[in-house]
Amino acid sequence: MAFLITMGKYTPKSLAGFMENPDQDRKALVTKMFDATGGKMIDFHIIRGAYDFVGLAEGTYEQALAVKFLAESSGAISDITTLESISVSGAAYLAKTIAASYKAPAD
């Protein structure tokens, strides 16, 4: 399982919902939704900036994509971006192993 960092934006439909019910607990809802995929929501925050929320979860990219499909198709969320935490040393090791077979385009 990987660590997944997901950011997204609320649509005008969601903002209207917040005004109607400002006490709703979005963290609880998102946690329940992601955990239902078999993953584990670690944390969730409403933030300032280019995105409206950020979540940190442990799971697979497919689990995050399932939540994206549901959330964006509802019309309440847009521009969901999910980043997957990776091992730099793992990538460097793979690069080292294939280095002998590399030939630059100009060579």
DSSP file (Angstrom, degrees, kcal/mol; ACC not computed):
  #  RESIDUE AA STRUCTURE BP1 BP2  ACC     N-H-->O    O-->H-N    N-H-->O    O-->H-N    TCO  KAPPA ALPHA  PHI   PSI    X-CA   Y-CA   Z-CA
    1    1 A M              0   0    0      0, 0.0     2,-0.2     0, 0.0    59,-0.2   0.000 360.0 360.0 360.0 144.8    0.0    0.0    0.0
    2    2 A A  E     -A   59   0A   0     57,-2.5    57,-2.7    84,-0.0     2,-0.5  -0.689 360.0-107.9-109.3 162.3    1.2    3.5   -0.8
    3    3 A F  E     -A   58   0A   0     82,-0.3    82,-2.9    -2,-0.2     2,-0.4  -0.809  37.8-160.6 -86.5 131.7    0.6    6.9    0.8
    4    4 A L  E     -AB  57  84A   0     53,-3.0    53,-2.5    -2,-0.5     2,-0.6  -0.957  11.2-161.8-119.1 130.0   -1.7    8.9   -1.3
    5    5 A I  E     -AB  56  83A   0     78,-2.9    78,-3.2    -2,-0.4     2,-0.4  -0.957  16.3-172.4-110.9 118.2   -2.0   12.7   -1.1
    6    6 A T  E     -AB  55  82A   0     49,-2.6    49,-2.9    -2,-0.6     2,-0.3  -0.937   7.5-179.7-119.6 133.6   -5.3   13.9   -2.7
    7    7 A M  E     +AB  54  81A   0     74,-2.7    74,-2.9    -2,-0.4     2,-0.3  -0.930  11.2 156.9-125.8 151.5   -6.3   17.5   -3.3
    8    8 A G  E     -A   53   0A   0     45,-1.5    44,-2.5    -2,-0.3    45,-1.6  -0.968  31.8-114.0-162.2 176.9   -9.5   18.9   -4.9
    9    9 A K  E     - B   0  78A   0     69,-2.8    69,-2.9    -2,-0.3     2,-0.3  -0.938  23.0-126.1-123.8 143.8  -11.9   21.8   -5.2
   10   10 A Y  E     - B   0  77A   0     -2,-0.4    67,-0.2    67,-0.2    66,-0.1  -0.653  25.9-134.2 -83.6 144.2  -15.5   22.2   -4.1
   11   11 A T     >  -     0   0    0     65,-2.0     4,-2.2    -2,-0.3     3,-0.4  -0.434  31.0 -98.7 -88.6 168.4  -18.0   23.3   -6.8
   12   12 A P  H  > S+     0   0    0      0, 0.0     4,-2.2     0, 0.0     5,-0.2   0.844 125.3  61.2 -55.6 -32.3  -20.6   26.0   -6.3
   13   13 A K  H  > S+     0   0    0     62,-0.4     4,-1.5     1,-0.2    63,-0.1   0.919 106.7  44.3 -59.8 -44.0  -23.1   23.2   -5.5
   14   14 A S  H  > S+     0   0    0     -3,-0.4     4,-2.4    61,-0.3    -1,-0.2   0.905 109.7  54.7 -67.9 -41.8  -20.9   22.1   -2.5
   15   15 A L  H  X S+     0   0    0     -4,-2.2     4,-1.9     1,-0.2    -1,-0.2   0.889 107.2  51.0 -60.9 -38.3  -20.4   25.7   -1.3
   16   16 A A  H  X S+     0   0    0     -4,-2.2     4,-1.8     1,-0.2    -1,-0.2   0.890 109.2  52.0 -64.0 -38.4  -24.2   26.2   -1.3
   17   17 A G  H  X S+     0   0    0     -4,-1.5     4,-2.1     1,-0.2    -2,-0.2   0.879 106.3  53.1 -65.3 -38.1  -24.5   23.0    0.8
   18   18 A F  H  < S+     0   0    0     -4,-2.4    -1,-0.2     1,-0.2    -2,-0.2   0.900 108.2  50.6 -62.3 -40.3  -21.9   24.3    3.3
   19   19 A M  H  < S+     0   0    0     -4,-1.9    -1,-0.2     1,-0.2    -2,-0.2   0.872 111.9  47.3 -67.0 -35.4  -24.0   27.4    3.7
   20   20 A E  H  < S+     0   0    0     -4,-1.8    -1,-0.2     1,-0.3    -2,-0.2   0.847 132.1  18.2 -71.5 -33.8  -27.1   25.4    4.3
   21   21 A N    ><  +     0   0    0     -4,-2.1     3,-1.5    -5,-0.1    -1,-0.3  -0.628  67.7 168.6-139.6  76.3  -25.4   23.1    6.8
   22   22 A P  T 3  S+     0   0    0      0, 0.0    -1,-0.1     0, 0.0    -3,-0.1   0.621  74.2  62.5 -68.7 -11.5  -22.1   24.7    8.1
   23   23 A D  T 3  S+     0   0    0      2,-0.1    -5,-0.1    -5,-0.0    -2,-0.0   0.413  71.2 127.5 -94.0   2.6  -21.7   22.0   10.8
   24   24 A Q    <   -     0   0    0     -3,-1.5     2,-1.0    -6,-0.2     3,-0.1  -0.315  59.9-130.6 -64.1 144.2  -21.3   19.0    8.5
   25   25 A D     >  +     0   0    0      1,-0.2     4,-1.6     2,-0.1     5,-0.1  -0.785  27.8 176.5 -99.3  93.8  -18.2   16.9    9.2
   26   26 A R  H  > S+     0   0    0     -2,-1.0     4,-2.8     1,-0.2     5,-0.3   0.848  78.2  59.8 -67.8 -34.4  -16.5   16.4    5.8
   27   27 A K  H  > S+     0   0    0      1,-0.2     4,-2.6     2,-0.2    -1,-0.2   0.920 105.4  48.7 -60.3 -43.7  -13.6   14.6    7.3
   28   28 A A  H  > S+     0   0    0      2,-0.2     4,-2.2     1,-0.2    -1,-0.2   0.905 113.6  46.8 -63.6 -41.8  -15.9   11.9    8.8
   29   29 A L  H  X S+     0   0    0     -4,-1.6     4,-2.4     2,-0.2    -2,-0.2   0.932 114.2  45.7 -67.0 -46.1  -17.7   11.5    5.4
   30   30 A V  H  X S+     0   0    0     -4,-2.8     4,-2.9     2,-0.2     5,-0.3   0.900 112.8  51.5 -64.8 -40.8  -14.5   11.3    3.4
   31   31 A T  H  X S+     0   0    0     -4,-2.6     4,-2.7    -5,-0.3    10,-0.3   0.929 111.1  47.2 -61.0 -46.2  -13.0    8.9    5.9
   32   32 A K  H  X S+     0   0    0     -4,-2.2     4,-1.5    -5,-0.2    -2,-0.2   0.909 113.9  48.4 -61.7 -42.9  -16.0    6.6    5.7
   33   33 A M  H  < S+     0   0    0     -4,-2.4     4,-0.5     2,-0.2    -2,-0.2   0.943 116.1  41.1 -65.6 -49.2  -16.0    6.7    1.9
   34   34 A F  H ><>S+     0   0    0     -4,-2.9     3,-1.6     1,-0.2     5,-1.1   0.923 112.9  53.7 -67.7 -42.6  -12.3    6.0    1.5
   35   35 A D  H ><5S+     0   0    0     -4,-2.7     3,-1.6    -5,-0.3    -1,-0.2   0.815  98.9  65.0 -61.3 -29.7  -12.2    3.3    4.2
   36   36 A A  T 3<5S+     0   0    0     -4,-1.5    -1,-0.3     1,-0.3    -2,-0.2   0.707  94.5  60.1 -65.9 -19.8  -15.1    1.5    2.4
   37   37 A T  T < 5S-     0   0    0     -3,-1.6    -1,-0.3    -4,-0.5    -2,-0.2   0.588 126.0-101.3 -80.9 -10.0  -12.7    0.9   -0.5
   38   38 A G  T < 5S+     0   0    0     -3,-1.6    -3,-0.2     1,-0.3    -2,-0.1   0.341  91.0 109.9 102.2  -3.9  -10.4   -1.1    1.8
   39   39 A G      < -     0   0    0     -5,-1.1     2,-0.4    24,-0.1    -1,-0.3  -0.171  67.0-118.2 -88.2-171.3   -8.0    1.8    2.2
   40   40 A K  E     -C   58   0A   0     18,-2.7    18,-3.0    -3,-0.1     2,-0.5  -0.956  11.3-143.8-137.5 117.2   -7.3    3.9    5.3
   41   41 A M  E     -C   57   0A   0     -2,-0.4    16,-0.3   -10,-0.3     3,-0.1  -0.668  18.3-179.6 -76.8 126.7   -7.9    7.6    5.5
   42   42 A I  E     -     0   0A   0     14,-2.8     2,-0.3    -2,-0.5    15,-0.2   0.853  60.8 -15.1 -95.6 -44.5   -5.1    9.1    7.7
   43   43 A D  E     -C   56   0A   0     13,-2.0    13,-2.9     2,-0.0    -1,-0.4  -0.989  51.9-165.4-159.5 158.6   -6.1   12.8    7.7
   44   44 A F  E     -C   55   0A   0     -2,-0.3     2,-0.4    11,-0.2    11,-0.2  -0.984  10.9-179.2-151.0 135.0   -8.2   15.3    5.9
   45   45 A H  E     -C   54   0A   0      9,-2.8     9,-2.4    -2,-0.3     2,-0.5  -0.995  28.6-132.7-139.7 143.5   -8.1   19.1    6.0
   46   46 A I  E     -C   53   0A   0     -2,-0.4     7,-0.3     7,-0.2     2,-0.3  -0.824  44.5-174.0 -85.0 132.8  -10.0   22.0    4.4
   47   47 A I        -     0   0    0      5,-2.3     2,-0.3    -2,-0.5    -2,-0.0  -0.804  26.4-118.0-131.0 166.2   -7.2   24.4    3.2
   48   48 A R  S    S+     0   0    0     -2,-0.3     2,-0.3     2,-0.0     3,-0.2  -0.756  71.0  49.3 -98.1 151.5   -6.6   27.8    1.7
   49   49 A G  S    S-     0   0    0     -2,-0.3    -2,-0.0     1,-0.2     0, 0.0  -0.878 110.1 -21.2 125.7-155.7   -5.0   28.2   -1.7
   50   50 A A  S    S+     0   0    0     -2,-0.3     2,-0.3     2,-0.0    -1,-0.2   0.763 127.5  46.7 -66.7 -26.0   -5.4   26.7   -5.2
   51   51 A Y        -     0   0    0     -3,-0.2   -42,-0.2     1,-0.1     3,-0.1  -0.804  69.8-146.0-114.9 159.5   -7.2   23.7   -3.7
   52   52 A D  S    S+     0   0    0    -44,-2.5    -5,-2.3    -2,-0.3     2,-0.3   0.701  79.2  15.8 -96.2 -23.9  -10.0   23.5   -1.1
   53   53 A F  E     -AC   8  46A   0    -45,-1.6   -45,-1.5    -7,-0.3     2,-0.3  -0.981  55.2-162.3-147.7 158.7   -9.1   20.3    0.6
   54   54 A V  E     -AC   7  45A   0     -9,-2.4    -9,-2.8    -2,-0.3     2,-0.4  -0.994  10.0-170.3-141.5 138.4   -6.3   17.8    1.0
   55   55 A G  E     -AC   6  44A   0    -49,-2.9   -49,-2.6    -2,-0.3     2,-0.5  -0.962  11.6-153.2-128.8 147.9   -6.4   14.3    2.3
   56   56 A L  E     +AC   5  43A   0    -13,-2.9   -14,-2.8    -2,-0.4   -13,-2.0  -0.986  28.0 163.8-119.3 125.5   -3.7   11.8    3.2
   57   57 A A  E     -AC   4  41A   0    -53,-2.5   -53,-3.0    -2,-0.5     2,-0.5  -0.895  35.1-131.6-136.6 164.3   -4.6    8.1    2.9
   58   58 A E  E     +AC   3  40A   0    -18,-3.0   -18,-2.7    -2,-0.3     2,-0.3  -0.987  64.0  74.4-117.8 124.9   -3.0    4.7    2.7
   59   59 A G  E    S-A    2   0A   0    -57,-2.7   -57,-2.5    -2,-0.5     2,-0.3  -0.966  78.2 -46.8 170.4-156.8   -4.1    2.5   -0.1
   60   60 A T     >  -     0   0    0     -2,-0.3     4,-1.8   -59,-0.2     3,-0.2  -0.690  42.6-117.4-105.7 160.0   -3.9    1.9   -3.8
   61   61 A Y  H  > S+     0   0    0     -2,-0.3     4,-2.5     1,-0.2     5,-0.2   0.868 116.3  59.1 -61.8 -35.2   -4.2    4.4   -6.6
   62   62 A E  H  > S+     0   0    0      2,-0.2     4,-2.0     1,-0.2    -1,-0.2   0.873 103.0  51.7 -62.7 -37.1   -7.3    2.4   -7.8
   63   63 A Q  H  > S+     0   0    0     -3,-0.2     4,-1.7     2,-0.2    -1,-0.2   0.916 111.2  47.1 -65.4 -42.2   -9.0    3.0   -4.4
   64   64 A A  H  X S+     0   0    0     -4,-1.8     4,-2.2     1,-0.2    -2,-0.2   0.886 110.6  52.9 -65.1 -37.8   -8.3    6.8   -4.7
   65   65 A L  H  X S+     0   0    0     -4,-2.5     4,-2.8     2,-0.2    -2,-0.2   0.868 104.6  55.4 -66.2 -36.7   -9.6    6.7   -8.3
   66   66 A A  H  X S+     0   0    0     -4,-2.0     4,-2.1     2,-0.2    -1,-0.2   0.916 109.3  46.6 -61.0 -43.5  -12.8    5.0   -7.2
   67   67 A V  H  X S+     0   0    0     -4,-1.7     4,-3.1     2,-0.2     5,-0.3   0.901 111.5  52.4 -65.4 -40.5  -13.4    7.9   -4.7
   68   68 A K  H  X S+     0   0    0     -4,-2.2     4,-2.9     2,-0.2     5,-0.5   0.937 107.7  51.4 -59.3 -48.0  -12.6   10.4   -7.5
   69   69 A F  H  X S+     0   0    0     -4,-2.8     4,-1.8     1,-0.2    -1,-0.2   0.933 115.5  41.8 -55.1 -48.1  -15.2    8.8   -9.8
   70   70 A L  H  X S+     0   0    0     -4,-2.1     4,-1.0     2,-0.2    -2,-0.2   0.945 118.2  44.2 -65.9 -49.1  -17.9    9.0   -7.2
   71   71 A A  H  <>S+     0   0    0     -4,-3.1     6,-0.9     1,-0.2     5,-0.9   0.922 117.5  42.3 -66.6 -46.0  -17.1   12.5   -5.9
   72   72 A E  H ><5S+     0   0    0     -4,-2.9     3,-1.1    -5,-0.3    -1,-0.2   0.867 111.0  55.5 -72.1 -34.2  -16.6   14.2   -9.3
   73   73 A S  H 3<5S+     0   0    0     -4,-1.8    -1,-0.2    -5,-0.5    -2,-0.2   0.724  99.1  63.5 -70.4 -18.4  -19.6   12.4  -10.9
   74   74 A S  T 3<5S-     0   0    0     -4,-1.0    -1,-0.2    -3,-0.4    -2,-0.2   0.693 107.1-126.8 -74.7 -18.1  -21.8   13.8   -8.1
   75   75 A G  T < 5S+     0   0    0     -3,-1.1   -62,-0.4    -4,-0.4   -61,-0.3   0.484  86.9 100.6  85.3   2.2  -21.0   17.4   -9.2
   76   76 A A  S   <S+     0   0    0     -5,-0.9   -65,-2.0   -63,-0.1     2,-0.3   0.686  80.3  39.1 -92.9 -20.1  -19.9   18.4   -5.8
   77   77 A I  E     -B   10   0A   0     -6,-0.9     2,-0.3   -67,-0.2    -2,-0.3  -0.940  63.1-179.4-131.4 148.1  -16.1   18.1   -6.3
   78   78 A S  E     +B    9   0A   0    -69,-2.9   -69,-2.8    -2,-0.3    -5,-0.0  -0.946  57.2  27.0-140.9 166.1  -13.8   19.0   -9.2
   79   79 A D  E     -     0   0A   0     -2,-0.3     2,-0.4   -71,-0.2    -1,-0.1   0.845  67.3-176.8  54.7  43.0  -10.1   18.9  -10.1
   80   80 A I  E     -     0   0A   0    -72,-0.2     2,-0.4    -3,-0.1   -72,-0.2  -0.586   1.9-173.7 -72.9 128.6   -9.2   16.0   -7.9
   81   81 A T  E     -B    7   0A   0    -74,-2.9   -74,-2.7    -2,-0.4     2,-0.5  -0.993   5.4-164.6-124.1 128.1   -5.5   15.4   -8.1
   82   82 A T  E     -B    6   0A   0     -2,-0.4     2,-0.4   -76,-0.2   -76,-0.2  -0.961   1.0-165.4-117.3 128.4   -3.9   12.4   -6.4
   83   83 A L  E     -B    5   0A   0    -78,-3.2   -78,-2.9    -2,-0.5     2,-0.5  -0.903  10.8-145.5-109.5 137.8   -0.2   12.1   -5.8
   84   84 A E  E     -B    4   0A   0     -2,-0.4     2,-0.3   -80,-0.2   -80,-0.2  -0.911  15.1-129.3-107.7 126.2    1.4    8.8   -4.8
   85   85 A S        -     0   0    0    -82,-2.9   -82,-0.3    -2,-0.5     2,-0.3  -0.537  35.1-176.1 -71.1 132.4    4.4    8.8   -2.5
   86   86 A I        -     0   0    0     -2,-0.3     2,-0.7   -84,-0.1     3,-0.1  -0.793  31.2-100.8-127.4 170.1    7.2    6.7   -3.9
   87   87 A S     >  -     0   0    0     -2,-0.3     4,-1.8     1,-0.2     5,-0.1  -0.832  21.9-165.5 -92.8 116.1   10.7    5.5   -2.9
   88   88 A V  H  > S+     0   0    0     -2,-0.7     4,-2.7     1,-0.2     5,-0.2   0.903  92.7  52.8 -65.7 -40.7   13.4    7.7   -4.5
   89   89 A S  H  > S+     0   0    0      1,-0.2     4,-2.5     2,-0.2    -1,-0.2   0.878 106.4  53.3 -64.8 -35.4   16.0    5.0   -3.6
   90   90 A G  H  > S+     0   0    0      2,-0.2     4,-2.0     1,-0.2    -1,-0.2   0.915 111.4  45.2 -63.3 -42.8   13.9    2.4   -5.3
   91   91 A A  H  X S+     0   0    0     -4,-1.8     4,-2.4     2,-0.2    -2,-0.2   0.896 113.0  50.9 -66.8 -40.4   13.8    4.4   -8.5
   92   92 A A  H  X S+     0   0    0     -4,-2.7     4,-2.4     2,-0.2    -2,-0.2   0.894 108.7  52.0 -64.5 -39.7   17.5    5.2   -8.2
   93   93 A Y  H  X S+     0   0    0     -4,-2.5     4,-2.0     2,-0.2    -1,-0.2   0.930 110.8  47.4 -61.7 -45.5   18.3    1.5   -7.8
   94   94 A L  H  X S+     0   0    0     -4,-2.0     4,-1.6     1,-0.2    -2,-0.2   0.905 110.8  51.8 -63.0 -41.0   16.2    0.6  -10.9
   95   95 A A  H  X S+     0   0    0     -4,-2.4     4,-0.9     1,-0.2    -1,-0.2   0.904 109.1  50.9 -61.2 -40.9   18.0    3.4  -12.9
   96   96 A K  H  < S+     0   0    0     -4,-2.4     3,-0.4     1,-0.2     4,-0.4   0.889 108.3  52.4 -63.8 -39.0   21.4    2.0  -11.8
   97   97 A T  H  < S+     0   0    0     -4,-2.0     3,-0.2     1,-0.2    -1,-0.2   0.814 115.8  38.9 -70.0 -29.2   20.4   -1.5  -12.9
   98   98 A I  H >< S+     0   0    0     -4,-1.6     3,-1.3     1,-0.2     4,-0.4   0.479  88.0  97.3 -97.9  -2.0   19.3   -0.4  -16.4
   99   99 A A  G >< S+     0   0    0     -4,-0.9     3,-1.4    -3,-0.4    -1,-0.2   0.845  77.5  58.4 -56.8 -37.8   22.2    2.2  -16.9
  100  100 A A  G 3  S+     0   0    0     -4,-0.4    -1,-0.3     1,-0.3    -2,-0.1   0.775 105.8  50.1 -65.2 -25.6   24.3   -0.2  -18.9
  101  101 A S  G <  S+     0   0    0     -3,-1.3     2,-0.3    -4,-0.1    -1,-0.3   0.443  88.9 107.1 -92.9   1.0   21.6   -0.7  -21.5
  102  102 A Y    <   -     0   0    0     -3,-1.4     2,-0.4    -4,-0.4    -3,-0.0  -0.606  42.5-179.8 -84.8 137.8   21.0    3.1  -22.0
  103  103 A K        -     0   0    0     -2,-0.3    -3,-0.0     0, 0.0    -2,-0.0  -0.980  27.7-124.5-134.8 123.5   22.1    4.8  -25.1
  104  104 A A    >   -     0   0    0     -2,-0.4     3,-1.5     1,-0.1     0, 0.0  -0.303  24.5-116.5 -63.4 148.5   21.6    8.6  -25.6
  105  105 A P  T 3  S+     0   0    0      0, 0.0    -1,-0.1     0, 0.0     0, 0.0   0.816 114.8  53.0 -56.5 -32.5   19.6    9.6  -28.8
  106  106 A A  T 3         0   0    0      1,-0.2    -2,-0.1     0, 0.0     0, 0.0   0.633 360.0 360.0 -79.6 -13.5   22.7   11.5  -30.1
  107  107 A D    <         0   0    0     -3,-1.5    -1,-0.2     0, 0.0    -3,-0.1   0.477 360.0 360.0 -79.4 360.0   25.0    8.5  -29.7
